[in-house]
Amino acid sequence: ALGFVPPMFLFGVIFGRTQRRLSRDLVDALAAATQVASERIGAIRTVRLFGAEAFESARYARRVDDTYGLGQRVALADGVFTGGMFYAAQMSLLGVLYVGGGMVLDPSNALSVGMLTSFSMYAVNLGISASSIGSAYGQLLRALGSGQRVFQVIDRKPHSATSTLPLDVTPDKYLGMPSAPNPAMSDNSAGADFMTTS
């Protein structure tokens, strides 16, 4: 009954990498489809100006089809993973019943039907628990694959320098003091000349 547990976890580790990669690709495809839609809707006047509604609709449809195909692959991988875990648990129970039934029928063994039944119940509980752990592990790997892309975007460093200035900025530090003449015109000779000429 315990012989299927190590292969099951080995299968989970190997298959989990595929699930994580597919989940990351699915998130990227969803982001690309959303980007195409938001850019074209934001520039709808330009799209209509050039009469490219059908072209942009076809471009968005291709992105959605790519996303749908990746979603199918993720669902297939999840089904194979969960089904494989359940199949391994059932094969373990079948092996227990086969070997135990032969031991019950053999008069030289002291195995009774009650002992076989109790051990079979133990194998069933172990198989159900292992299948549940396998399903939870698959969901965890899908979440890790999806969250990995989100954290990459959050941790990304910008390529260009930011346009914001430090908080200790003063105008004279970067621009220098203004050197324009005083608009109050303390020297009123120009005004006096104007007044005398009129």
MODELLER restraints for C-alpha pairs under 7 A, 6 or more apart:
rsr = mdl.restraints
at = mdl.atoms
rsr.add(forms.Gaussian(group=physical.xy_distance, feature=features.Distance(at['CA:1:A'], at['CA:92:A']), mean=5.41, stdev=0.5))
rsr.add(forms.Gaussian(group=physical.xy_distance, feature=features.Distance(at['CA:1:A'], at['CA:93:A']), mean=6.95, stdev=0.5))
rsr.add(forms.Gaussian(group=physical.xy_distance, feature=features.Distance(at['CA:1:A'], at['CA:96:A']), mean=6.47, stdev=0.5))
rsr.add(forms.Gaussian(group=physical.xy_distance, feature=features.Distance(at['CA:1:A'], at['CA:123:A']), mean=5.90, stdev=0.5))
rsr.add(forms.Gaussian(group=physical.xy_distance, feature=features.Distance(at['CA:4:A'], at['CA:88:A']), mean=6.60, stdev=0.5))
rsr.add(forms.Gaussian(group=physical.xy_distance, feature=features.Distance(at['CA:4:A'], at['CA:92:A']), mean=6.57, stdev=0.5))
rsr.add(forms.Gaussian(group=physical.xy_distance, feature=features.Distance(at['CA:8:A'], at['CA:85:A']), mean=6.65, stdev=0.5))
rsr.add(forms.Gaussian(group=physical.xy_distance, feature=features.Distance(at['CA:16:A'], at['CA:138:A']), mean=6.60, stdev=0.5))
rsr.add(forms.Gaussian(group=physical.xy_distance, feature=features.Distance(at['CA:16:A'], at['CA:141:A']), mean=6.12, stdev=0.5))
rsr.add(forms.Gaussian(group=physical.xy_distance, feature=features.Distance(at['CA:19:A'], at['CA:74:A']), mean=6.80, stdev=0.5))
rsr.add(forms.Gaussian(group=physical.xy_distance, feature=features.Distance(at['CA:19:A'], at['CA:77:A']), mean=6.59, stdev=0.5))
rsr.add(forms.Gaussian(group=physical.xy_distance, feature=features.Distance(at['CA:19:A'], at['CA:141:A']), mean=6.60, stdev=0.5))
rsr.add(forms.Gaussian(group=physical.xy_distance, feature=features.Distance(at['CA:19:A'], at['CA:142:A']), mean=6.09, stdev=0.5))
rsr.add(forms.Gaussian(group=physical.xy_distance, feature=features.Distance(at['CA:20:A'], at['CA:141:A']), mean=5.52, stdev=0.5))
rsr.add(forms.Gaussian(group=physical.xy_distance, feature=features.Distance(at['CA:20:A'], at['CA:142:A']), mean=5.39, stdev=0.5))
rsr.add(forms.Gaussian(group=physical.xy_distance, feature=features.Distance(at['CA:20:A'], at['CA:144:A']), mean=6.69, stdev=0.5))
rsr.add(forms.Gaussian(group=physical.xy_distance, feature=features.Distance(at['CA:20:A'], at['CA:145:A']), mean=4.27, stdev=0.5))
rsr.add(forms.Gaussian(group=physical.xy_distance, feature=features.Distance(at['CA:21:A'], at['CA:145:A']), mean=6.30, stdev=0.5))
rsr.add(forms.Gaussian(group=physical.xy_distance, feature=features.Distance(at['CA:22:A'], at['CA:74:A']), mean=6.01, stdev=0.5))
rsr.add(forms.Gaussian(group=physical.xy_distance, feature=features.Distance(at['CA:23:A'], at['CA:74:A']), mean=6.71, stdev=0.5))
rsr.add(forms.Gaussian(group=physical.xy_distance, feature=features.Distance(at['CA:23:A'], at['CA:142:A']), mean=5.59, stdev=0.5))
rsr.add(forms.Gaussian(group=physical.xy_distance, feature=features.Distance(at['CA:23:A'], at['CA:145:A']), mean=5.13, stdev=0.5))
rsr.add(forms.Gaussian(group=physical.xy_distance, feature=features.Distance(at['CA:23:A'], at['CA:146:A']), mean=5.51, stdev=0.5))
rsr.add(forms.Gaussian(group=physical.xy_distance, feature=features.Distance(at['CA:24:A'], at['CA:145:A']), mean=4.88, stdev=0.5))
rsr.add(forms.Gaussian(group=physical.xy_distance, feature=features.Distance(at['CA:24:A'], at['CA:146:A']), mean=5.11, stdev=0.5))
rsr.add(forms.Gaussian(group=physical.xy_distance, feature=features.Distance(at['CA:24:A'], at['CA:149:A']), mean=6.40, stdev=0.5))
rsr.add(forms.Gaussian(group=physical.xy_distance, feature=features.Distance(at['CA:26:A'], at['CA:67:A']), mean=6.33, stdev=0.5))
rsr.add(forms.Gaussian(group=physical.xy_distance, feature=features.Distance(at['CA:26:A'], at['CA:70:A']), mean=5.71, stdev=0.5))
rsr.add(forms.Gaussian(group=physical.xy_distance, feature=features.Distance(at['CA:26:A'], at['CA:71:A']), mean=6.52, stdev=0.5))
rsr.add(forms.Gaussian(group=physical.xy_distance, feature=features.Distance(at['CA:27:A'], at['CA:146:A']), mean=6.08, stdev=0.5))
rsr.add(forms.Gaussian(group=physical.xy_distance, feature=features.Distance(at['CA:29:A'], at['CA:66:A']), mean=6.93, stdev=0.5))
rsr.add(forms.Gaussian(group=physical.xy_distance, feature=features.Distance(at['CA:29:A'], at['CA:67:A']), mean=5.29, stdev=0.5))
rsr.add(forms.Gaussian(group=physical.xy_distance, feature=features.Distance(at['CA:30:A'], at['CA:67:A']), mean=6.05, stdev=0.5))
rsr.add(forms.Gaussian(group=physical.xy_distance, feature=features.Distance(at['CA:33:A'], at['CA:60:A']), mean=6.40, stdev=0.5))
rsr.add(forms.Gaussian(group=physical.xy_distance, feature=features.Distance(at['CA:33:A'], at['CA:63:A']), mean=5.10, stdev=0.5))
rsr.add(forms.Gaussian(group=physical.xy_distance, feature=features.Distance(at['CA:33:A'], at['CA:64:A']), mean=6.09, stdev=0.5))
rsr.add(forms.Gaussian(group=physical.xy_distance, feature=features.Distance(at['CA:36:A'], at['CA:60:A']), mean=6.35, stdev=0.5))
rsr.add(forms.Gaussian(group=physical.xy_distance, feature=features.Distance(at['CA:37:A'], at['CA:60:A']), mean=6.54, stdev=0.5))
rsr.add(forms.Gaussian(group=physical.xy_distance, feature=features.Distance(at['CA:47:A'], at['CA:53:A']), mean=6.19, stdev=0.5))
rsr.add(forms.Gaussian(group=physical.xy_distance, feature=features.Distance(at['CA:78:A'], at['CA:138:A']), mean=6.95, stdev=0.5))
rsr.add(forms.Gaussian(group=physical.xy_distance, feature=features.Distance(at['CA:82:A'], at['CA:134:A']), mean=6.67, stdev=0.5))
rsr.add(forms.Gaussian(group=physical.xy_distance, feature=features.Distance(at['CA:82:A'], at['CA:135:A']), mean=5.62, stdev=0.5))
rsr.add(forms.Gaussian(group=physical.xy_distance, feature=features.Distance(at['CA:85:A'], at['CA:131:A']), mean=5.30, stdev=0.5))
rsr.add(forms.Gaussian(group=physical.xy_distance, feature=features.Distance(at['CA:85:A'], at['CA:134:A']), mean=6.31, stdev=0.5))
rsr.add(forms.Gaussian(group=physical.xy_distance, feature=features.Distance(at['CA:86:A'], at['CA:131:A']), mean=5.43, stdev=0.5))
rsr.add(forms.Gaussian(group=physical.xy_distance, feature=features.Distance(at['CA:89:A'], at['CA:127:A']), mean=4.37, stdev=0.5))
rsr.add(forms.Gaussian(group=physical.xy_distance, feature=features.Distance(at['CA:89:A'], at['CA:131:A']), mean=6.91, stdev=0.5))
rsr.add(forms.Gaussian(group=physical.xy_distance, feature=features.Distance(at['CA:90:A'], at['CA:127:A']), mean=6.97, stdev=0.5))
rsr.add(forms.Gaussian(group=physical.xy_distance, feature=features.Distance(at['CA:93:A'], at['CA:120:A']), mean=6.68, stdev=0.5))
rsr.add(forms.Gaussian(group=physical.xy_distance, feature=features.Distance(at['CA:93:A'], at['CA:123:A']), mean=5.82, stdev=0.5))
rsr.add(forms.Gaussian(group=physical.xy_distance, feature=features.Distance(at['CA:93:A'], at['CA:124:A']), mean=6.36, stdev=0.5))
rsr.add(forms.Gaussian(group=physical.xy_distance, feature=features.Distance(at['CA:96:A'], at['CA:120:A']), mean=6.66, stdev=0.5))
rsr.add(forms.Gaussian(group=physical.xy_distance, feature=features.Distance(at['CA:97:A'], at['CA:120:A']), mean=6.93, stdev=0.5))
rsr.add(forms.Gaussian(group=physical.xy_distance, feature=features.Distance(at['CA:100:A'], at['CA:116:A']), mean=6.09, stdev=0.5))
rsr.add(forms.Gaussian(group=physical.xy_distance, feature=features.Distance(at['CA:103:A'], at['CA:109:A']), mean=6.01, stdev=0.5))
rsr.add(forms.Gaussian(group=physical.xy_distance, feature=features.Distance(at['CA:103:A'], at['CA:111:A']), mean=6.30, stdev=0.5))
rsr.add(forms.Gaussian(group=physical.xy_distance, feature=features.Distance(at['CA:104:A'], at['CA:111:A']), mean=5.38, stdev=0.5))
rsr.add(forms.Gaussian(group=physical.xy_distance, feature=features.Distance(at['CA:104:A'], at['CA:112:A']), mean=5.78, stdev=0.5))
rsr.add(forms.Gaussian(group=physical.xy_distance, feature=features.Distance(at['CA:104:A'], at['CA:113:A']), mean=6.54, stdev=0.5))
